[in-house]
């Protein structure tokens, strides 16, 4: 079979399409024919060798043997039926973005109906999932994007108001939209750029959920103290079995009733994995990027 192999940590160019043996499942494993594989920002950090988890080299990104391939092994408990409401590409854009959004809103933020949430980078995979989910939960949803296409997508997926985060002063627009009160929750995809400003946007008892980060940033803890607020770290891979079961049940229900609609922005051939890794980190993301073997 054909698969992407990473033989050394580095830039997107280390993603190489190679011919490898089709894996054979052991006890408790399932051989899966891959129709589509989602690309996530953390895939790029892992490939670069900067992620908290470093796989032994060589490796193929994701699951037991790697989903950037024509076939992959998965544990029996990792395999779920695909809803008839969505296609393979949408299915590939389901677990990481929607699982992340669910875990962030329900478990980390403990979001409640009537609260206001700001989704930074709302046009991306996690962002659009969070917008749909928060709207279905009864929150007032603000989103940010940096292109007209992104702004239109965020508004279409259910945000009450959308702000262009490439414009100077957009934070003041957000505060004004809340009547000066601030937002209850911020879902932050790029903490190294936005976290300091996020803290000034929070209402009393507000919380920032840090979903994505690419470096260091200086903050003033007084911004948290004045608001009795919190900034909470986040990783999807640290969920408990009980949380995972709840996430799956919630996502299945959302797909069935139509409130969750995975947005695929781009489908690329498996051989273009390097391009996918490059483009997913560029500004102006719109929906999920998917590789098709």
Buried (B, 14 or more C-beta within 10 A) or exposed (E): BBBBBBEEBEEBEBBBBEEBEEBEBEEEBBEBEBBBBBBBBBBBBBBBBEBEEEBEEBBBBBBBBBBBBBBBBBEEEBEEEBBEBBBBBBBBBBBBBBBBBBBBBBBBBEBEEEBBBBBBBBBBBBBBBBBBBBBBBEBBBBBBBBBEBBBBBBBEBBBBBBBBBEEEEBBEEBBEBBEEEBBBBBBBBBBBBBBBBBBBBBBEEBBBBBBBBBEEBEBEEEBBEEBEBBBEEBEBEEBEEEBBEBBBEBBBEBBEEEBBBBBBBBBBEBBBBBBBBBBBEEEBBBBBBBBBB
